[in-house]
Amino acid sequence: MTHFVKPLVVAAGLVAAALVPASAAEPVVGTWRTASGETATIAPCGGAFCISLTTGKFKGRQIGRMSGSGASYKGEITDPEADRTYSGSAEVSGASMKLTGCALKIFCKSQTWTKR
């Protein structure tokens, strides 16, 4: 019967590791200063990461959602002033994040946010 104990302990450890949110260590999570000078928070939400403005005219509004890990993320972001949503990507490098959004996959713009 003891030959079943070791695999059971290993399996329990794997299940426990799977329950720890990987997003806790994600470099994209945190508070960011946007290119326009406002503050946005990126936090885990439903298996992805949601972007919400915490200052400015659109304070409290969720403006984006992305998925990924490490330094690379993909998703959508909305320009709240124009009320247009763009597909795009984000690349995190240290305390900066370059966001690139595209309309029709050919008209693209980038901006850099800094971590606060």
DSSP file (Angstrom, degrees, kcal/mol; ACC not computed):
  #  RESIDUE AA STRUCTURE BP1 BP2  ACC     N-H-->O    O-->H-N    N-H-->O    O-->H-N    TCO  KAPPA ALPHA  PHI   PSI    X-CA   Y-CA   Z-CA
    1    1 A M    >         0   0    0      0, 0.0     3,-1.5     0, 0.0     4,-0.5   0.000 360.0 360.0 360.0 -28.6    0.0    0.0    0.0
    2    2 A T  G >>  +     0   0    0      1,-0.3     4,-0.9     2,-0.2     3,-0.7   0.728 360.0  71.1 -68.9 -20.3    2.9    2.4    0.6
    3    3 A H  G 34 S+     0   0    0      1,-0.2    -1,-0.3     2,-0.2     0, 0.0   0.670  97.1  52.6 -70.0 -13.7    3.9    2.3   -3.1
    4    4 A F  G <> S+     0   0    0     -3,-1.5     4,-1.6     2,-0.1    -1,-0.2   0.673  95.6  70.0 -88.4 -19.8    0.7    4.3   -3.8
    5    5 A V  H <> S+     0   0    0     -3,-0.7     4,-2.5    -4,-0.5     5,-0.2   0.926  94.1  51.9 -67.0 -46.7    1.5    7.0   -1.3
    6    6 A K  H  X S+     0   0    0     -4,-0.9     4,-2.4     1,-0.2     5,-0.2   0.936 111.5  45.1 -61.1 -49.6    4.5    8.6   -3.2
    7    7 A P  H  > S+     0   0    0      0, 0.0     4,-2.6     0, 0.0    -1,-0.2   0.875 112.8  53.2 -60.7 -34.1    2.6    9.1   -6.5
    8    8 A L  H  X S+     0   0    0     -4,-1.6     4,-2.4     2,-0.2    -2,-0.2   0.908 109.1  47.8 -66.6 -41.4   -0.4   10.4   -4.5
    9    9 A V  H  X S+     0   0    0     -4,-2.5     4,-2.1     2,-0.2    -1,-0.2   0.916 113.0  48.5 -65.3 -43.2    1.8   13.0   -2.8
   10   10 A V  H  X S+     0   0    0     -4,-2.4     4,-2.1     2,-0.2    -2,-0.2   0.925 112.4  48.7 -61.9 -45.3    3.4   14.1   -6.1
   11   11 A A  H  X S+     0   0    0     -4,-2.6     4,-2.2     1,-0.2    -2,-0.2   0.897 110.3  51.1 -62.9 -40.5   -0.1   14.4   -7.7
   12   12 A A  H  X S+     0   0    0     -4,-2.4     4,-2.4     1,-0.2    -1,-0.2   0.888 109.0  51.8 -64.2 -38.6   -1.3   16.4   -4.8
   13   13 A G  H  X S+     0   0    0     -4,-2.1     4,-2.3     2,-0.2    -2,-0.2   0.892 109.1  49.6 -64.2 -40.7    1.7   18.7   -5.1
   14   14 A L  H  X S+     0   0    0     -4,-2.1     4,-1.9     2,-0.2    -2,-0.2   0.898 111.1  49.2 -65.8 -40.6    1.0   19.2   -8.8
   15   15 A V  H  X S+     0   0    0     -4,-2.2     4,-1.2     2,-0.2    -2,-0.2   0.919 111.3  49.6 -64.5 -43.5   -2.6   20.1   -8.1
   16   16 A A  H  X S+     0   0    0     -4,-2.4     4,-0.8     1,-0.2     3,-0.4   0.902 110.2  50.8 -63.0 -40.9   -1.6   22.5   -5.4
   17   17 A A  H >< S+     0   0    0     -4,-2.3     3,-0.6     1,-0.2    -1,-0.2   0.867 107.1  54.3 -64.2 -36.1    0.9   24.2   -7.8
   18   18 A A  H 3< S+     0   0    0     -4,-1.9    -1,-0.2     1,-0.2    -2,-0.2   0.780 104.1  56.0 -68.7 -26.0   -1.8   24.5  -10.4
   19   19 A L  H 3< S+     0   0    0     -4,-1.2    -1,-0.2    -3,-0.4    -2,-0.2   0.686  84.8  93.0 -81.2 -17.9   -4.1   26.3   -8.0
   20   20 A V  S << S-     0   0    0     -4,-0.8     2,-0.2    -3,-0.6     3,-0.0  -0.646  90.4-112.8 -75.2 124.5   -1.5   29.0   -7.2
   21   21 A P    >   -     0   0    0      0, 0.0     3,-1.2     0, 0.0     4,-0.2  -0.403  18.7-155.8 -65.2 124.6   -2.2   31.9   -9.6
   22   22 A A  G >  S+     0   0    0      1,-0.2     3,-1.3    -2,-0.2     4,-0.2   0.750  88.7  72.9 -67.7 -23.5    0.6   32.3  -12.1
   23   23 A S  G >  S+     0   0    0      1,-0.3     3,-1.3     2,-0.2    -1,-0.2   0.705  75.9  78.6 -66.5 -19.5   -0.5   35.9  -12.6
   24   24 A A  G <  S+     0   0    0     -3,-1.2    -1,-0.3     1,-0.3    -2,-0.1   0.829 102.5  36.7 -59.7 -30.6    0.9   36.8   -9.1
   25   25 A A  G <  S+     0   0    0     -3,-1.3    -1,-0.3    -4,-0.2    -2,-0.2   0.376  87.7 124.5-101.8   3.0    4.4   36.9  -10.7
   26   26 A E    X   -     0   0    0     -3,-1.3     3,-1.1    -4,-0.2    45,-0.1  -0.454  58.1-142.8 -69.3 131.2    3.4   38.3  -14.0
   27   27 A P  T 3  S+     0   0    0      0, 0.0    -1,-0.1     0, 0.0    66,-0.1   0.681  96.7  64.4 -67.8 -16.5    5.4   41.5  -14.8
   28   28 A V  T 3  S+     0   0    0     42,-0.2     2,-0.2    64,-0.1    14,-0.2   0.741  80.8  96.7 -78.1 -22.5    2.3   43.1  -16.5
   29   29 A V    <   +     0   0    0     -3,-1.1     2,-0.3    -6,-0.2    14,-0.2  -0.489  66.1  53.3 -72.0 131.5    0.4   43.2  -13.2
   30   30 A G  E    S-A   42   0A   0     12,-2.3    12,-3.0    -2,-0.2     2,-0.5  -0.945  90.8 -41.6 146.0-164.2    0.5   46.5  -11.3
   31   31 A T  E     -A   41   0A   0     -2,-0.3    85,-2.9    10,-0.2     2,-0.3  -0.879  52.9-170.5-106.0 131.8    0.0   50.2  -11.7
   32   32 A W  E     -AB  40 115A   0      8,-3.5     8,-2.9    -2,-0.5     2,-0.6  -0.925  23.8-133.1-126.4 145.0    1.1   52.0  -14.8
   33   33 A R  E     -AB  39 114A   0     81,-3.4    81,-1.8    -2,-0.3     6,-0.2  -0.882  33.7-139.6 -93.8 121.8    1.5   55.6  -16.0
   34   34 A T    >   -     0   0    0      4,-3.1     3,-1.6    -2,-0.6    79,-0.1  -0.218  24.6-102.0 -78.0 170.2    0.0   55.9  -19.4
   35   35 A A  T 3  S+     0   0    0      1,-0.3    -1,-0.1     2,-0.1    78,-0.1   0.791 124.5  53.8 -62.0 -28.5    1.4   57.9  -22.3
   36   36 A S  T 3  S-     0   0    0      2,-0.1    -1,-0.3     1,-0.0     3,-0.1   0.441 122.9-105.6 -87.5   0.6   -1.3   60.6  -21.6
   37   37 A G  S <  S+     0   0    0     -3,-1.6    -2,-0.1     1,-0.3     2,-0.1   0.431  79.7 124.9  93.1   0.0   -0.2   60.8  -17.9
   38   38 A E        -     0   0    0     17,-0.1    -4,-3.1    -5,-0.1     2,-0.5  -0.346  61.0-112.7 -84.3 172.6   -3.1   59.0  -16.4
   39   39 A T  E     -A   33   0A   0     -6,-0.2    15,-3.2    -3,-0.1    16,-1.0  -0.910  30.6-176.0-111.4 134.2   -2.8   55.9  -14.2
   40   40 A A  E     -AC  32  53A   0     -8,-2.9    -8,-3.5    -2,-0.5     2,-0.4  -0.954  13.5-147.1-125.9 146.6   -4.0   52.5  -15.2
   41   41 A T  E     -AC  31  52A   0     11,-3.1    11,-2.5    -2,-0.4     2,-0.5  -0.944   5.2-159.8-113.5 134.8   -4.1   49.3  -13.2
   42   42 A I  E     +AC  30  51A   0    -12,-3.0   -12,-2.3    -2,-0.4     9,-0.2  -0.969  24.3 161.6-114.1 124.7   -3.6   45.9  -14.7
   43   43 A A  E     - C   0  50A   0      7,-2.0     7,-2.9    -2,-0.5     5,-0.1  -0.957  44.3 -88.1-141.0 154.7   -4.9   43.0  -12.6
   44   44 A P  E     + C   0  49A   0      0, 0.0     2,-0.3     0, 0.0     5,-0.3  -0.367  47.4 170.3 -61.1 140.7   -5.8   39.3  -13.1
   45   45 A C  E >   - C   0  48A   0      3,-2.3     3,-1.5    -2,-0.0    -2,-0.0  -0.822  61.4 -25.6-156.3 115.6   -9.4   38.8  -14.2
   46   46 A G  T 3  S-     0   0    0     -2,-0.3     3,-0.1     1,-0.3     0, 0.0   0.846 125.6 -43.2  53.8  43.7  -11.1   35.6  -15.3
   47   47 A G  T 3  S+     0   0    0      1,-0.3    -1,-0.3    20,-0.0     2,-0.2   0.519 132.3  64.0  83.0   4.6   -7.9   33.9  -16.7
   48   48 A A  E <  S-C   45   0A   0     -3,-1.5    -3,-2.3    19,-0.1     2,-0.4  -0.576  88.2 -95.2-135.2-161.3   -6.7   37.1  -18.4
   49   49 A F  E     -CD  44  66A   0     17,-2.6    17,-2.6    -5,-0.3     2,-0.4  -0.997  30.6-152.7-129.5 127.5   -5.5   40.5  -17.3
   50   50 A C  E     -CD  43  65A   0     -7,-2.9    -7,-2.0    -2,-0.4     2,-0.5  -0.796   4.4-146.8-102.8 142.8   -7.8   43.5  -17.3
   51   51 A I  E     +CD  42  64A   0     13,-2.4    12,-2.8    -2,-0.4    13,-1.4  -0.936  22.2 175.8-108.9 122.0   -6.7   47.1  -17.7
   52   52 A S  E     -CD  41  62A   0    -11,-2.5   -11,-3.1    -2,-0.5     2,-0.3  -0.981  29.2-123.5-128.7 140.0   -8.7   49.8  -15.8
   53   53 A L  E     -C   40   0A   0      8,-2.4     7,-3.2    -2,-0.4   -13,-0.3  -0.627  21.8-177.6 -79.2 137.2   -8.1   53.5  -15.6
   54   54 A T        +     0   0    0    -15,-3.2     2,-0.3    -2,-0.3   -14,-0.2   0.442  66.4  33.8-114.7  -4.0   -7.7   54.8  -12.0
   55   55 A T  S    S+     0   0    0    -16,-1.0     3,-0.3     3,-0.1     5,-0.1  -0.915  90.1  35.2-139.5 168.9   -7.4   58.5  -12.7
   56   56 A G  S >  S-     0   0    0     -2,-0.3     3,-1.7     1,-0.2   -19,-0.0  -0.213 102.5 -36.8  87.6-173.9   -8.7   61.0  -15.2
   57   57 A K  T 3  S+     0   0    0      1,-0.3    -1,-0.2    -2,-0.0     0, 0.0   0.777 138.0  43.0 -58.4 -32.9  -11.9   61.6  -17.1
   58   58 A F  T >  S+     0   0    0     -3,-0.3     3,-2.1     3,-0.1    -5,-0.3   0.022  80.8 159.9-107.2  26.4  -12.6   57.9  -17.6
   59   59 A K  T <   +     0   0    0     -3,-1.7    -5,-0.2     1,-0.3     3,-0.1  -0.196  66.6  21.8 -50.7 132.7  -11.6   56.8  -14.0
   60   60 A G  T 3  S+     0   0    0     -7,-3.2     2,-0.4     1,-0.3    -1,-0.3   0.320  92.6 127.3  90.8  -8.1  -13.0   53.4  -13.2
   61   61 A R    <   -     0   0    0     -3,-2.1    -8,-2.4    -8,-0.1     2,-0.5  -0.686  59.6-131.8 -88.4 132.7  -13.5   52.3  -16.8
   62   62 A Q  E     +D   52   0A   0     -2,-0.4   -10,-0.3   -10,-0.2     3,-0.1  -0.720  29.2 174.7 -78.4 124.0  -12.1   49.0  -18.0
   63   63 A I  E     +     0   0A   0    -12,-2.8    15,-3.7    -2,-0.5     2,-0.3   0.430  53.4  11.4-113.7  -1.0  -10.3   49.8  -21.2
   64   64 A G  E     -DE  51  77A   0    -13,-1.4   -13,-2.4    13,-0.3     2,-0.3  -0.999  44.9-157.1-168.6 167.5   -8.6   46.5  -22.1
   65   65 A R  E     +DE  50  76A   0     11,-2.1    11,-2.4    -2,-0.3     2,-0.3  -0.960  22.5 167.6-152.3 132.2   -8.1   42.8  -21.6
   66   66 A M  E     -DE  49  75A   0    -17,-2.6   -17,-2.6    -2,-0.3     2,-0.3  -0.964  17.8-153.2-145.3 162.8   -5.1   40.7  -22.6
   67   67 A S  E     + E   0  74A   0      7,-2.8     7,-2.7    -2,-0.3     2,-0.3  -0.917  41.8  87.3-132.8 161.4   -3.6   37.3  -22.1
   68   68 A G  E     - E   0  73A   0     -2,-0.3     2,-0.3     5,-0.2     5,-0.2  -0.921  51.8-116.9 144.1-168.6   -0.1   36.0  -22.1
   69   69 A S  E >   + E   0  72A   0      3,-1.4     3,-1.6    -2,-0.3     2,-0.4  -0.982  66.9  12.3-160.8 165.2    2.8   35.6  -19.8
   70   70 A G  T 3  S-     0   0    0     -2,-0.3   -42,-0.2     1,-0.3    22,-0.0  -0.502 126.7 -23.3  67.4-118.9    6.3   36.7  -19.2
   71   71 A A  T 3  S+     0   0    0     -2,-0.4    21,-2.3    20,-0.1     2,-0.4   0.554 122.3  74.5-103.0 -10.5    7.1   39.7  -21.4
   72   72 A S  E <   +EF  69  91A   0     -3,-1.6    -3,-1.4    19,-0.2     2,-0.3  -0.906  49.6 164.7-118.5 130.8    4.5   39.1  -24.2
   73   73 A Y  E     -EF  68  90A   0     17,-2.2    17,-2.3    -2,-0.4     2,-0.3  -0.966  13.5-164.4-138.1 152.5    0.8   39.7  -24.1
   74   74 A K  E     +EF  67  89A   0     -7,-2.7    -7,-2.8    -2,-0.3     2,-0.3  -0.974  34.8  94.6-135.5 150.0   -2.0   40.0  -26.7
   75   75 A G  E     -EF  66  88A   0     13,-2.1    13,-2.6    -2,-0.3     2,-0.3  -0.944  63.1 -55.2 170.4-146.4   -5.5   41.4  -26.5
   76   76 A E  E     -EF  65  87A   0    -11,-2.4   -11,-2.1    -2,-0.3     2,-0.4  -0.961  33.1-171.6-132.0 147.6   -7.7   44.4  -27.0
   77   77 A I  E     -EF  64  86A   0      9,-2.4     9,-3.1    -2,-0.3     2,-0.4  -0.998  13.6-143.0-139.2 143.3   -7.5   48.0  -25.7
   78   78 A T  E     - F   0  85A   0    -15,-3.7     7,-0.3    -2,-0.4     3,-0.1  -0.885  10.7-139.8-108.8 133.6  -10.1   50.8  -26.1
   79   79 A D  E  >> - F   0  84A   0      5,-3.0     4,-1.9    -2,-0.4     5,-1.3  -0.824  19.9-161.0 -83.2 106.3   -9.3   54.4  -26.6
   80   80 A P  T  45S+     0   0    0      0, 0.0    -1,-0.2     0, 0.0     5,-0.0   0.803  84.5  56.8 -67.0 -27.2  -11.9   55.8  -24.3
   81   81 A E  T  45S+     0   0    0      1,-0.2    -2,-0.0    -3,-0.1    -3,-0.0   0.925 121.0  27.7 -67.5 -43.9  -11.8   59.3  -25.8
   82   82 A A  T  45S-     0   0    0     -3,-0.2    -1,-0.2     2,-0.1     3,-0.1   0.568 101.1-133.2 -91.5 -11.0  -12.6   58.0  -29.3
   83   83 A D  T  <5 +     0   0    0     -4,-1.9     2,-0.4     1,-0.2    -2,-0.1   0.900  59.0 138.0  54.5  45.5  -14.5   54.9  -28.0
   84   84 A R  E   < -F   79   0A   0     -5,-1.3    -5,-3.0     2,-0.0     2,-0.4  -0.961  44.5-145.8-121.2 139.5  -12.6   52.7  -30.4
   85   85 A T  E     -F   78   0A   0     -2,-0.4     2,-0.4    -7,-0.3    -7,-0.3  -0.872  15.3-169.1-108.1 136.4  -11.2   49.3  -29.6
   86   86 A Y  E     -F   77   0A   0     -9,-3.1    -9,-2.4    -2,-0.4     2,-0.3  -0.930  19.3-130.6-123.9 144.6   -8.0   48.0  -31.2
   87   87 A S  E     +FG  76 102A   0     15,-1.4    15,-3.2    -2,-0.4     2,-0.3  -0.670  51.1 122.8 -86.3 151.0   -6.4   44.6  -31.2
   88   88 A G  E     -FG  75 101A   0    -13,-2.6   -13,-2.1    -2,-0.3     2,-0.3  -0.934  46.7 -98.0-176.0-161.1   -2.8   44.6  -30.2
   89   89 A S  E     -FG  74 100A   0     11,-2.3    11,-2.7    -2,-0.3     2,-0.4  -0.930  13.7-147.4-144.5 164.1    0.1   43.5  -28.1
   90   90 A A  E     -FG  73  99A   0    -17,-2.3   -17,-2.2    -2,-0.3     2,-0.5  -0.999   5.5-163.7-137.6 137.7    2.2   44.5  -25.1
   91   91 A E  E     -FG  72  98A   0      7,-2.1     7,-2.5    -2,-0.4     2,-0.4  -0.983  11.3-153.4-122.8 119.4    5.8   43.8  -24.5
   92   92 A V  E     + G   0  97A   0    -21,-2.3     2,-0.3    -2,-0.5     5,-0.2  -0.789  17.1 172.9 -96.0 133.3    7.1   44.4  -20.9
   93   93 A S  E >   - G   0  96A   0      3,-3.1     3,-1.5    -2,-0.4     2,-0.3  -0.853  62.6 -59.3-139.8 100.7   10.7   45.2  -20.4
   94   94 A G  T 3  S-     0   0    0     -2,-0.3    -1,-0.0     1,-0.3     0, 0.0  -0.480 120.9 -11.1  64.3-122.7   11.6   46.1  -16.8
   95   95 A A  T 3  S+     0   0    0     -2,-0.3    20,-2.9    -3,-0.1     2,-0.3   0.173 125.2  75.2 -97.3  16.9    9.6   49.1  -15.7
   96   96 A S  E <   -GH  93 114A   0     -3,-1.5    -3,-3.1    18,-0.2     2,-0.4  -0.948  56.6-164.1-129.0 153.9    8.3   49.9  -19.2
   97   97 A M  E     -GH  92 113A   0     16,-2.6    16,-2.8    -2,-0.3     2,-0.6  -0.989  10.0-150.2-137.2 124.7    5.7   48.4  -21.4
   98   98 A K  E     -GH  91 112A   0     -7,-2.5    -7,-2.1    -2,-0.4     2,-0.5  -0.859  15.6-164.9 -96.4 119.1    5.3   49.1  -25.1
   99   99 A L  E     -GH  90 111A   0     12,-3.1    12,-2.2    -2,-0.6     2,-0.5  -0.884   4.4-170.5-104.8 133.8    1.7   48.7  -26.3
  100  100 A T  E     -GH  89 110A   0    -11,-2.7   -11,-2.3    -2,-0.5     2,-0.4  -0.989   3.6-174.0-125.6 123.3    0.9   48.5  -30.0
  101  101 A G  E     -GH  88 109A   0      8,-2.6     8,-2.3    -2,-0.5     2,-0.4  -0.931   4.4-164.2-118.8 142.0   -2.7   48.7  -31.2
  102  102 A C  E     -GH  87 108A   0    -15,-3.2   -15,-1.4    -2,-0.4     2,-0.5  -0.966  14.7-152.3-130.5 141.2   -3.9   48.1  -34.7
  103  103 A A  E >> S- H   0 107A   0      4,-2.4     4,-2.1    -2,-0.4     3,-1.5  -0.952  92.8  -6.6-106.1 128.1   -7.0   48.9  -36.7
  104  104 A L  T 34 S-     0   0    0     -2,-0.5    -1,-0.2     1,-0.3     4,-0.1   0.699 115.0 -85.0  59.4  20.8   -7.6   46.4  -39.6
  105  105 A K  T 34 S+     0   0    0      2,-0.2    -1,-0.3     1,-0.1     3,-0.1   0.539 126.3  67.4  61.7   9.6   -4.1   45.0  -38.8
  106  106 A I  T <4 S+     0   0    0     -3,-1.5     2,-1.0     1,-0.2    -2,-0.2   0.616  81.2  67.5-127.4 -26.8   -2.4   47.6  -40.9
  107  107 A F  E  < S+ H   0 103A   0     -4,-2.1    -4,-2.4     2,-0.0     2,-0.3  -0.819  71.7 170.4 -99.6  98.6   -2.9   51.0  -39.2
  108  108 A C  E     - H   0 102A   0     -2,-1.0     2,-0.3    -6,-0.2    -6,-0.2  -0.844  19.4-176.5-117.5 147.2   -0.9   50.6  -36.0
  109  109 A K  E     - H   0 101A   0     -8,-2.3    -8,-2.6    -2,-0.3     2,-0.3  -0.979   9.7-157.0-134.9 148.7    0.2   53.0  -33.3
  110  110 A S  E     + H   0 100A   0     -2,-0.3     2,-0.3   -10,-0.2   -10,-0.2  -0.912  11.0 176.0-125.0 153.1    2.5   52.3  -30.3
  111  111 A Q  E     - H   0  99A   0    -12,-2.2   -12,-3.1    -2,-0.3     2,-0.5  -0.979  22.8-129.2-149.0 157.6    2.9   54.0  -26.9
  112  112 A T  E     - H   0  98A   0     -2,-0.3     2,-0.3   -14,-0.2   -14,-0.2  -0.928  16.6-166.3-114.9 132.4    5.0   53.3  -23.9
  113  113 A W  E     - H   0  97A   0    -16,-2.8   -16,-2.6    -2,-0.5     2,-0.4  -0.822  12.2-142.2-108.9 152.0    3.7   53.1  -20.3
  114  114 A T  E     -BH  33  96A   0    -81,-1.8   -81,-3.4    -2,-0.3   -18,-0.2  -0.934  18.6-115.8-118.8 142.8    5.9   53.1  -17.2
  115  115 A K  E      B   32   0A   0    -20,-2.9   -83,-0.3    -2,-0.4   -20,-0.1  -0.517 360.0 360.0 -76.1 137.6    5.4   51.1  -14.0
  116  116 A R              0   0    0    -85,-2.9   -84,-0.1    -2,-0.2    -1,-0.1   0.410 360.0 360.0 -98.7 360.0    4.7   53.1  -10.9
